[in-house]
Amino acid sequence: MKLLSWNVNGLRAVEKKGALGFLANGEYDIISLQETKVSSDTKLSEALTKPKGYEVFWDYSSEKKGYSGVAIYTKIKPKEVTKDFGQYDLLTKEGRLVQLSFLDFEFFNIYFPNGKARQERLDYKLKFYEQFKSYLKDLLKQKKSIIFCGDVNTAHQEIDLARPKENEKISGFLPAERAWLDEIIKLGFVDTFREFNQKGENYSWWDQKTHARERNVGWRIDYFFVSANLVLKVKEAFILKDYLGSDHAPVGITCSL
């Protein structure tokens, strides 16, 4: 199986750029898109809503149109689809999360909040982090196998961004944000890319305003994490750094599930 995750920074814009060829040719079994900026799928093309061989599951921001939003395209029919997370209310808001339950594993596509705008959004991001961690703990108690992917909006270690010292006090590389990733790893989750690649200068996001991509001054903030019981099933992890259409690059894994 090949799984792909991509923050498209506007699904309609990416379609206009002709950057969704992988949907048409069906090369991935599950495709997770974040920041679709879609409030309804009723005005989208059939290429987006009914691609051959895929079912698609959406989550939208009900509070603000053209904001956030995620989608999962899957060739494998899920047993259950979850968008309402009950007591974990932040996971349900803002169109940030879809969970698909398959026979052998739980799969999450998540667009984690960005904390750069102001202190309230940083606080919101950290609360979202904590709620998701608590939800993961609930699933681990049930002995579930778990894959989660998406734009985490935090670089974990100094190797994961081009200018760590300059960004130590910037949201996306704050100690509290990085500590949450440490806690996720302590739960047994594995950053799949780092299982296969320990080298620097591998990034998944670049600032467009400063043309940072051309200079590879970037951040690795897009991830695939798997629970400990799935690590040996992951055969490859990759960043498609040359794939254009968004300020993010797609990331993915190949696995035997």
BAFI-3210 file (N, C-alpha, C; in Angstrom, 3 decimals, decimal comma, padded with zeros to 6 digits):
// residues 257
n [1|2|3|4|5|6|7|8|9|10|11|12|13|14|15|16|17|18|19|20|21|22|23|24|25|26|27|28|29|30|31|32|33|34|35|36|37|38|39|40|41|42|43|44|45|46|47|48|49|50|51|52|53|54|55|56|57|58|59|60|61|62|63|64|65|66|67|68|69|70|71|72|73|74|75|76|77|78|79|80|81|82|83|84|85|86|87|88|89|90|91|92|93|94|95|96|97|98|99|100|101|102|103|104|105|106|107|108|109|110|111|112|113|114|115|116|117|118|119|120|121|122|123|124|125|126|127|128|129|130|131|132|133|134|135|136|137|138|139|140|141|142|143|144|145|146|147|148|149|150|151|152|153|154|155|156|157|158|159|160|161|162|163|164|165|166|167|168|169|170|171|172|173|174|175|176|177|178|179|180|181|182|183|184|185|186|187|188|189|190|191|192|193|194|195|196|197|198|199|200|201|202|203|204|205|206|207|208|209|210|211|212|213|214|215|216|217|218|219|220|221|222|223|224|225|226|227|228|229|230|231|232|233|234|235|236|237|238|239|240|241|242|243|244|245|246|247|248|249|250|251|252|253|254|255|256|257]
n.u [000,837|000,410|000,586|-000,376|000,125|-000,848|-000,666|-002,590|-003,149|-005,469|-007,731|-009,114|-007,426|-005,115|-006,084|-006,587|-004,002|-003,265|-002,220|-003,036|-002,701|-002,125|-004,484|-006,076|-004,585|-004,453|-002,344|-001,905|-003,086|-004,396|-005,145|-004,478|-005,599|-004,930|-005,967|-007,911|-009,664|-012,310|-015,769|-017,988|-018,719|-020,290|-019,953|-017,698|-015,565|-016,276|-014,030|-012,812|-014,727|-015,659|-013,532|-012,196|-012,265|-011,967|-013,312|-014,447|-013,982|-014,983|-014,171|-015,351|-014,939|-017,331|-017,661|-016,332|-016,163|-014,282|-011,994|-009,480|-010,223|-010,330|-009,662|-010,115|-009,159|-009,848|-009,087|-009,792|-012,499|-013,761|-014,662|-015,884|-016,526|-015,332|-016,071|-016,941|-015,851|-016,753|-016,228|-013,753|-013,678|-012,354|-011,229|-013,276|-014,085|-013,660|-013,078|-010,882|-010,156|-010,429|-011,286|-010,737|-011,847|-010,436|-010,236|-007,854|-006,512|-006,485|-006,998|-005,909|-006,416|-005,116|-005,245|-003,408|-003,722|-002,351|-000,085|000,945|-000,287|-001,407|-001,424|-003,729|-004,320|-002,087|-002,457|-004,803|-003,862|-002,112|-003,919|-005,475|-003,507|-003,152|-005,683|-005,832|-003,715|-004,705|-006,895|-005,584|-004,330|-006,552|-007,250|-004,956|-005,100|-007,041|-005,673|-005,277|-004,093|-002,440|-002,331|-001,355|-001,482|-000,462|-000,432|001,394|002,313|004,564|008,060|010,168|012,900|016,169|017,309|015,167|014,495|015,658|016,781|017,204|018,069|017,253|014,563|013,711|011,958|009,630|006,352|005,816|008,263|008,582|009,508|007,366|005,716|007,423|007,948|005,533|005,601|007,713|006,391|004,466|006,087|007,077|004,822|005,018|004,776|006,063|008,062|007,925|009,488|011,979|012,792|013,902|015,545|018,071|019,166|019,841|018,281|015,949|012,890|009,403|007,840|007,889|008,397|006,464|006,521|009,126|010,419|011,536|011,677|013,211|015,707|015,842|015,237|013,693|011,074|010,375|007,353|005,287|003,973|004,066|003,008|003,269|001,881|003,677|003,343|003,117|005,435|007,319|006,005|006,187|007,762|008,983|009,560|008,851|009,496|008,071|009,726|010,057|007,608|005,236|002,795|001,725|002,602|003,547|005,160|004,143|004,014|004,823|004,224|005,203|003,778|003,098|000,176]
n.v [-001,209|002,258|005,350|008,751|012,131|015,534|018,977|021,090|023,756|025,045|023,549|023,891|025,693|024,174|022,212|023,770|024,308|021,962|019,944|017,563|015,038|012,506|011,635|011,010|008,983|007,041|006,095|005,949|004,380|005,466|008,824|011,743|014,964|018,250|021,512|022,234|024,275|024,167|024,459|023,045|020,183|020,413|022,197|021,456|019,962|016,911|015,402|015,822|015,079|012,564|010,701|008,094|004,900|005,649|006,321|009,250|011,233|013,970|016,778|019,781|023,274|024,543|026,923|028,953|029,944|028,717|028,024|026,102|022,610|019,200|016,213|012,786|010,445|007,208|003,899|001,692|000,446|001,902|000,630|002,311|005,811|008,656|011,838|013,331|013,817|013,745|014,270|015,314|018,046|019,997|018,593|018,140|020,571|023,216|021,749|019,865|017,175|013,794|010,491|007,240|003,976|000,965|-002,569|-003,571|-001,385|001,982|005,090|008,397|011,624|014,729|018,211|020,130|022,915|026,205|028,175|030,724|033,218|034,648|034,797|033,502|031,652|030,027|028,946|027,552|025,705|024,162|023,061|021,552|019,740|018,354|017,211|015,486|013,769|012,554|011,218|009,417|007,872|006,599|004,901|003,336|001,916|000,176|-001,522|-000,804|-000,538|002,148|004,800|008,072|011,081|014,182|017,816|018,881|021,223|021,802|021,691|019,100|018,527|020,162|019,453|019,443|021,886|024,712|026,931|026,789|028,177|030,806|030,568|029,759|031,009|031,152|030,208|026,892|025,955|026,032|025,243|023,959|022,979|021,241|019,486|018,153|016,494|014,890|013,554|012,124|010,316|008,954|007,549|005,504|005,926|006,303|008,391|008,154|009,030|009,654|007,152|006,130|008,047|010,019|012,402|015,949|018,937|018,120|018,994|019,995|022,204|025,556|029,049|031,090|033,820|034,704|033,328|030,918|028,267|027,915|028,282|026,307|026,807|025,688|023,950|020,903|019,863|018,223|015,013|011,376|009,307|006,192|003,655|001,644|-001,087|-001,233|-000,547|-002,266|-002,882|-000,777|000,130|002,125|005,642|008,952|012,240|014,259|016,408|017,889|018,138|020,287|022,958|023,714|025,422|023,498|020,280|017,041|014,203|010,779|007,193|003,787|000,678|-002,571|-003,507]
n.w [000,000|-000,746|000,765|000,946|001,972|001,965|002,383|000,735|000,574|-000,402|-002,281|-004,740|-006,038|-006,372|-008,074|-010,368|-011,102|-012,156|-010,550|-009,420|-010,476|-009,450|-008,377|-010,546|-011,801|-009,902|-008,227|-005,504|-002,508|-000,290|000,093|001,748|002,285|003,374|004,602|002,670|002,214|001,607|001,860|001,195|-000,805|-002,982|-005,086|-006,356|-008,871|-010,674|-010,882|-008,484|-006,598|-007,324|-008,071|-010,072|-008,674|-006,028|-002,757|-001,091|001,798|003,677|005,783|007,037|007,855|009,848|011,069|009,747|006,493|003,698|005,070|006,653|006,673|005,578|003,621|002,760|000,421|-000,484|-001,544|-000,192|001,508|004,426|007,711|009,442|009,829|011,436|012,650|014,696|017,863|020,420|023,815|023,305|022,176|020,607|018,565|016,905|015,971|013,494|011,168|010,968|011,168|010,228|010,924|009,862|010,270|009,695|008,934|010,083|011,168|012,548|011,015|010,624|009,314|009,701|010,190|011,947|014,215|013,546|015,342|015,087|014,693|016,938|020,575|021,550|019,568|019,678|022,225|021,696|019,838|021,439|023,251|021,505|020,670|023,126|023,527|021,330|021,896|024,226|023,146|021,462|023,427|024,541|022,417|022,232|024,601|023,899|022,347|019,669|016,291|014,774|012,436|011,863|010,005|008,465|008,473|010,972|011,926|013,415|013,759|014,731|015,693|015,695|013,278|011,616|010,543|008,642|009,904|012,916|015,297|014,881|015,101|017,586|019,329|017,995|017,083|016,148|016,516|019,192|022,603|024,049|022,029|020,654|022,713|022,927|020,679|021,487|023,556|022,136|020,805|023,010|023,676|021,975|019,299|015,982|014,038|010,810|008,619|009,729|010,478|008,211|007,134|008,208|007,600|007,230|005,829|004,653|003,945|004,262|004,017|002,855|003,058|001,064|000,494|000,765|-001,157|-000,356|-001,029|-003,327|-002,303|-000,489|002,212|004,632|006,511|008,203|008,680|008,151|008,546|008,821|011,249|012,946|015,061|017,485|016,939|014,216|012,966|011,709|009,437|007,746|004,843|003,442|003,514|002,506|001,072|-001,299|-002,571|-004,875|-005,975|-007,105|-006,496|-004,130|-001,035|000,548|000,430|-000,733|001,475|002,267|002,763|002,162|002,749|004,238|004,752]
ca.u [000,000|001,089|-000,235|000,139|-000,467|-000,424|-001,362|-002,717|-003,300|-006,533|-007,924|-009,477|-006,229|-004,222|-006,684|-006,360|-002,587|-003,051|-001,295|-003,694|-002,634|-002,095|-005,869|-006,558|-003,894|-004,698|-001,114|-001,896|-004,257|-005,076|-004,608|-004,997|-005,349|-005,250|-006,190|-008,629|-010,408|-013,591|-016,879|-018,965|-018,225|-021,336|-019,531|-016,425|-015,629|-016,407|-012,678|-012,500|-015,743|-015,902|-012,417|-012,360|-011,613|-011,852|-014,341|-013,873|-014,607|-014,641|-014,547|-015,350|-015,104|-018,692|-017,629|-015,710|-016,075|-013,000|-010,957|-009,135|-010,807|-009,531|-010,325|-009,410|-009,536|-009,404|-009,527|-010,226|-013,713|-013,641|-015,784|-016,524|-015,957|-015,585|-015,773|-017,366|-015,014|-017,378|-015,631|-012,582|-014,455|-011,536|-010,960|-014,475|-014,269|-012,797|-012,842|-009,462|-009,830|-011,275|-010,758|-011,308|-011,551|-010,336|-010,232|-006,627|-005,872|-007,190|-006,270|-006,284|-005,895|-005,270|-004,637|-003,237|-003,768|-001,150|-000,078|001,771|-001,025|-001,520|-001,321|-004,935|-004,224|-001,081|-003,127|-005,744|-003,056|-001,610|-005,072|-005,779|-002,476|-003,413|-006,887|-005,523|-002,885|-005,597|-007,684|-004,681|-004,152|-007,767|-007,168|-003,862|-005,609|-007,847|-004,725|-005,483|-002,983|-002,801|-001,535|-001,881|-000,665|-000,964|000,363|001,445|002,644|005,714|009,288|010,492|014,280|016,904|017,534|013,923|014,304|016,925|017,341|016,634|018,379|016,461|013,138|013,485|010,848|008,551|005,461|006,248|009,505|008,638|009,744|006,124|005,243|008,360|007,773|004,373|006,081|008,458|005,412|003,862|007,080|007,104|003,665|005,358|004,615|007,328|008,155|008,363|010,548|013,249|013,186|014,623|016,408|018,578|019,896|019,221|017,869|014,751|011,806|008,105|007,169|008,759|007,673|006,348|006,809|010,568|010,941|012,432|011,809|014,330|016,948|015,628|015,190|012,368|010,700|009,682|006,227|004,284|004,456|003,337|003,352|002,609|002,054|004,832|003,043|003,089|006,712|007,963|005,223|006,530|008,893|009,582|008,943|009,429|008,994|008,144|010,117|009,999|006,220|004,793|001,363|001,410|003,806|003,974|005,405|003,499|004,826|004,130|004,837|004,816|003,688|002,425|-000,936]
ca.v [000,000|003,549|006,381|010,092|013,249|016,807|020,237|021,654|025,212|025,427|022,427|024,391|026,305|023,091|021,587|024,671|024,193|020,637|019,252|016,425|013,906|011,234|011,191|010,426|007,748|006,052|005,438|005,815|003,700|006,456|010,174|012,672|016,364|019,229|022,910|022,241|025,543|023,801|024,481|022,082|019,557|020,485|023,032|020,968|019,151|015,467|014,867|015,908|014,434|011,175|010,150|006,657|003,965|006,168|006,986|010,446|011,660|015,365|017,506|021,204|024,236|025,075|028,258|029,956|029,431|028,846|027,932|024,763|021,554|018,029|015,189|011,517|009,604|005,859|002,766|000,662|000,901|001,837|000,094|003,418|007,145|009,479|013,272|013,889|013,163|013,815|015,125|015,974|018,943|020,745|017,716|018,175|021,923|023,828|020,900|019,518|015,778|012,664|009,181|006,075|002,708|-000,163|-003,859|-003,812|-000,193|003,272|006,039|009,792|012,747|015,869|019,514|020,711|024,385|027,032|029,046|031,912|034,478|035,350|033,909|032,664|030,536|029,118|028,228|026,634|024,633|023,286|022,310|020,577|018,710|017,543|016,408|014,404|012,798|011,797|010,325|008,337|006,997|005,777|003,861|002,421|001,020|-000,832|-002,291|-000,455|-000,133|003,528|005,662|009,428|011,890|015,521|019,002|019,007|022,634|021,920|020,961|018,410|018,715|021,182|018,927|019,540|023,202|025,249|027,957|026,524|029,200|032,004|030,287|029,154|031,678|031,251|029,051|025,920|025,398|026,367|024,062|023,258|022,274|020,143|018,524|017,316|015,455|013,947|012,736|011,199|009,258|008,151|006,652|004,400|006,299|006,452|009,328|007,208|009,562|009,537|005,737|005,814|009,143|010,814|013,545|017,265|019,590|017,467|019,825|019,807|023,500|026,703|030,314|031,548|035,253|034,938|032,392|030,049|026,927|027,939|028,221|025,204|027,270|025,160|023,276|019,625|019,944|017,263|013,739|010,125|008,571|004,900|003,058|000,742|-002,402|-001,162|-000,043|-003,220|-002,963|000,383|-000,239|003,324|006,930|009,878|013,598|014,580|017,816|018,564|018,166|021,667|023,230|024,253|025,778|022,238|019,113|015,828|013,207|009,511|005,938|002,518|-000,261|-003,842|-003,603]
ca.w [000,000|-000,746|001,403|000,675|002,713|001,364|002,645|-000,608|000,672|-001,331|-003,209|-006,074|-006,625|-006,782|-009,256|-011,505|-011,475|-012,734|-009,647|-008,769|-011,386|-008,737|-008,163|-011,789|-012,176|-008,854|-007,783|-004,048|-001,965|000,557|-000,074|002,750|001,938|004,419|004,220|001,391|002,130|001,007|002,816|000,695|-002,018|-004,018|-006,212|-006,848|-010,084|-010,461|-010,718|-007,056|-005,754|-007,737|-008,850|-010,324|-007,762|-004,665|-001,963|-000,475|003,041|003,897|006,992|006,715|008,939|009,852|011,668|008,883|005,125|003,025|006,103|007,126|005,845|005,215|002,807|002,573|-000,715|-000,167|-002,352|000,746|002,181|005,881|008,493|010,151|009,621|012,620|012,573|015,976|018,854|021,737|024,850|022,727|021,320|019,646|017,429|016,061|015,435|012,474|009,998|011,006|011,454|009,851|011,295|009,189|010,935|008,788|009,614|010,837|011,719|012,589|010,182|010,868|008,541|010,619|009,955|013,275|014,185|013,478|016,517|014,867|014,542|018,222|021,732|021,682|018,639|020,225|023,313|021,055|019,252|022,496|023,766|020,460|020,824|024,322|023,306|020,399|022,620|025,111|022,303|021,074|024,592|024,625|021,392|022,570|025,658|023,213|021,519|018,264|015,426|014,418|011,554|011,682|009,103|008,213|008,772|012,432|012,166|014,315|013,449|015,976|016,140|014,934|011,934|010,857|009,930|008,135|010,788|014,232|016,306|014,602|015,283|018,901|020,019|017,010|017,089|015,159|017,045|020,610|023,458|024,400|020,832|020,406|023,813|022,611|019,772|022,334|024,282|021,164|020,591|024,246|023,623|021,086|017,893|015,258|012,923|009,783|007,767|010,435|010,491|006,978|006,690|009,334|007,053|007,269|004,584|004,123|004,445|003,593|003,881|002,607|003,010|-000,330|000,354|000,681|-002,166|000,418|-001,624|-004,268|-001,510|000,454|003,601|004,941|007,759|008,056|009,607|007,679|009,075|008,999|012,462|013,124|016,384|017,556|016,368|012,746|012,457|010,806|008,201|006,907|003,994|002,826|003,840|001,524|000,840|-002,734|-002,444|-006,169|-006,445|-006,912|-006,468|-002,808|-000,283|001,183|-000,412|-000,252|002,176|002,162|003,167|001,546|003,850|003,968|005,696]
c.u [000,862|000,117|000,431|-000,600|000,064|-001,307|-001,397|-002,846|-004,306|-006,704|-008,261|-008,249|-005,271|-004,763|-006,429|-004,917|-002,277|-002,169|-001,911|-003,721|-002,664|-003,491|-006,381|-005,884|-003,922|-003,466|-001,029|-003,199|-005,080|-004,363|-005,290|-004,610|-005,751|-005,343|-006,825|-009,324|-011,748|-014,653|-017,988|-018,403|-019,195|-020,910|-018,179|-016,621|-015,793|-015,044|-012,259|-013,486|-015,973|-014,754|-012,539|-011,569|-011,530|-013,216|-013,680|-014,690|-014,063|-014,907|-014,346|-015,384|-016,503|-018,717|-017,150|-015,533|-014,685|-011,810|-010,727|-009,669|-009,829|-010,358|-009,459|-010,011|-008,996|-009,964|-010,119|-011,433|-013,551|-014,873|-016,590|-015,784|-016,328|-015,147|-016,166|-016,656|-015,479|-016,710|-014,387|-013,069|-013,621|-011,225|-012,105|-014,639|-013,315|-012,439|-011,423|-009,150|-010,891|-010,554|-011,492|-010,876|-011,588|-010,273|-009,039|-005,986|-006,830|-006,339|-006,813|-005,627|-006,172|-004,550|-004,563|-003,231|-002,383|-001,197|000,621|001,013|-001,073|-001,532|-002,530|-004,881|-003,139|-001,690|-004,080|-004,991|-002,595|-002,732|-005,498|-004,791|-002,817|-004,645|-006,602|-004,670|-003,750|-006,440|-006,841|-004,474|-005,347|-007,694|-006,071|-004,273|-006,441|-007,000|-004,904|-004,145|-003,369|-001,795|-002,160|-000,899|-001,271|000,053|000,308|001,792|003,723|006,869|009,810|011,882|014,973|017,160|016,331|013,595|015,655|017,591|016,780|016,875|017,515|014,983|012,791|012,302|009,647|007,675|005,745|007,566|009,688|008,859|008,472|005,582|006,126|008,224|006,581|004,778|006,931|007,493|004,735|004,807|007,195|005,918|003,911|005,206|005,977|007,157|008,755|009,504|011,910|013,687|014,088|015,651|016,797|019,317|019,110|018,803|016,744|013,531|010,522|007,321|008,210|007,908|007,667|006,797|008,297|011,237|011,913|012,636|013,001|015,672|016,931|015,796|013,801|012,224|010,103|008,577|005,093|004,802|003,503|003,874|002,601|002,846|003,131|004,579|002,955|004,442|007,328|007,214|005,520|007,823|009,644|008,831|009,628|008,769|009,161|008,470|010,028|008,582|005,612|003,268|000,912|002,708|004,322|004,306|004,608|004,516|004,086|004,891|004,363|004,841|002,947|001,344|-001,994]
c.v [001,245|004,606|007,736|011,116|014,555|017,949|020,995|023,174|025,728|024,380|022,903|024,979|025,242|022,381|022,446|024,604|022,840|019,746|018,051|015,185|012,564|010,732|010,453|009,094|006,689|005,378|005,258|005,180|004,610|007,794|011,097|014,095|017,252|020,635|022,984|023,567|025,346|023,780|023,514|021,459|019,689|021,281|022,614|020,127|017,675|014,803|014,868|015,128|012,967|010,620|008,629|005,835|004,403|006,520|008,192|010,849|013,033|015,776|018,985|022,041|024,833|026,511|029,343|029,363|029,662|028,735|026,466|023,698|020,441|017,082|013,947|010,804|008,202|004,825|001,661|001,182|000,805|001,206|001,232|004,710|008,015|010,917|014,002|013,117|013,424|014,781|015,852|016,968|019,685|019,903|017,745|019,520|022,223|022,921|020,406|018,023|014,819|011,385|008,103|004,820|001,598|-001,449|-004,000|-002,577|000,997|004,288|007,453|010,709|013,999|017,104|020,215|022,240|025,013|028,021|030,369|033,234|035,294|034,317|032,991|031,461|029,539|028,293|027,180|025,425|023,644|022,474|021,227|019,411|017,762|016,663|015,240|013,340|011,936|010,801|009,139|007,349|006,064|004,609|002,844|001,445|-000,105|-001,689|-002,031|-000,199|001,200|004,125|007,048|010,253|013,276|016,591|019,222|020,432|022,825|021,104|020,373|018,743|019,760|020,743|019,159|020,944|023,819|026,201|027,819|027,638|030,445|031,805|029,679|029,761|031,885|030,004|028,166|025,286|025,767|025,108|023,276|022,447|021,060|019,062|017,615|016,192|014,428|012,997|011,721|010,022|008,366|007,195|005,454|004,711|006,599|007,434|008,551|007,742|009,385|008,087|005,411|006,866|010,015|012,073|014,843|017,726|018,840|018,163|019,571|021,105|024,600|027,960|030,854|032,984|035,523|034,023|031,395|028,684|026,847|027,806|027,069|025,640|026,890|024,562|021,917|019,582|018,994|015,850|012,580|009,480|007,243|004,403|001,979|-000,600|-002,406|-000,828|-000,985|-003,377|-001,802|000,083|000,976|004,543|007,994|011,257|013,880|016,065|018,586|018,633|019,519|021,784|023,865|024,727|024,584|021,220|017,936|014,934|011,882|008,336|004,813|001,478|-001,534|-004,043|-004,556]
c.w [000,000|-000,215|001,208|001,526|002,143|001,859|001,326|-000,608|-000,367|-002,420|-004,620|-006,781|-007,145|-008,024|-010,502|-012,003|-012,113|-011,883|-008,936|-009,656|-010,690|-008,382|-009,393|-012,108|-011,072|-008,288|-006,268|-003,560|-001,056|000,378|000,926|002,370|003,106|003,830|002,833|001,133|001,420|002,100|002,434|-000,572|-003,188|-005,244|-006,784|-008,103|-009,724|-010,299|-009,255|-006,193|-006,086|-008,579|-008,944|-009,310|-006,323|-004,064|-001,318|000,740|003,413|005,340|006,683|007,984|008,857|010,361|010,713|007,488|004,530|003,949|006,439|006,162|005,511|004,355|002,776|001,370|-000,428|-001,137|-001,480|001,512|003,691|006,528|009,117|009,847|010,813|012,368|013,849|017,080|020,290|022,678|024,342|021,673|020,297|018,410|016,431|015,367|014,283|011,302|009,877|011,034|010,938|010,266|010,512|009,945|009,896|009,604|010,548|011,459|011,705|011,838|010,408|009,856|009,356|010,101|011,309|013,185|014,089|014,635|016,330|014,960|015,834|019,347|021,865|020,753|019,069|021,360|022,756|020,484|020,315|023,133|022,780|020,546|021,982|024,145|022,362|021,082|023,545|024,319|021,830|022,215|024,760|023,633|021,699|023,675|025,065|022,254|020,018|017,559|014,789|013,437|011,607|010,863|008,993|008,515|010,275|012,846|013,238|013,757|014,752|016,513|015,269|013,490|011,019|010,355|009,630|009,123|012,199|015,260|016,130|014,925|016,643|019,647|019,104|017,105|015,882|015,557|018,521|021,452|023,778|023,230|020,547|021,474|023,564|021,656|020,522|023,051|023,374|020,915|021,829|024,319|022,712|019,612|017,254|014,110|011,757|008,927|008,424|010,634|009,310|006,581|007,874|008,875|007,192|005,874|003,874|004,728|003,658|003,450|003,735|002,518|001,578|-000,511|000,156|-000,355|-001,540|-000,219|-002,570|-003,549|-000,503|001,908|004,127|006,317|007,399|009,112|009,216|007,951|008,774|010,272|012,474|014,540|016,323|016,864|014,846|012,129|011,430|009,492|007,249|006,149|003,440|003,348|002,997|001,598|-000,647|-002,879|-003,757|-006,734|-006,097|-006,913|-005,167|-002,171|000,525|000,102|000,129|000,469|002,132|002,738|002,252|002,650|003,428|005,021|005,144]
res [m|k|l|l|s|w|n|v|n|g|l|r|a|v|e|k|k|g|a|l|g|f|l|a|n|g|e|y|d|i|i|s|l|q|e|t|k|v|s|s|d|t|k|l|s|e|a|l|t|k|p|k|g|y|e|v|f|w|d|y|s|s|e|k|k|g|y|s|g|v|a|i|y|t|k|i|k|p|k|e|v|t|k|d|f|g|q|y|d|l|l|t|k|e|g|r|l|v|q|l|s|f|l|d|f|e|f|f|n|i|y|f|p|n|g|k|a|r|q|e|r|l|d|y|k|l|k|f|y|e|q|f|k|s|y|l|k|d|l|l|k|q|k|k|s|i|i|f|c|g|d|v|n|t|a|h|q|e|i|d|l|a|r|p|k|e|n|e|k|i|s|g|f|l|p|a|e|r|a|w|l|d|e|i|i|k|l|g|f|v|d|t|f|r|e|f|n|q|k|g|e|n|y|s|w|w|d|q|k|t|h|a|r|e|r|n|v|g|w|r|i|d|y|f|f|v|s|a|n|l|v|l|k|v|k|e|a|f|i|l|k|d|y|l|g|s|d|h|a|p|v|g|i|t|c|s|l]
***
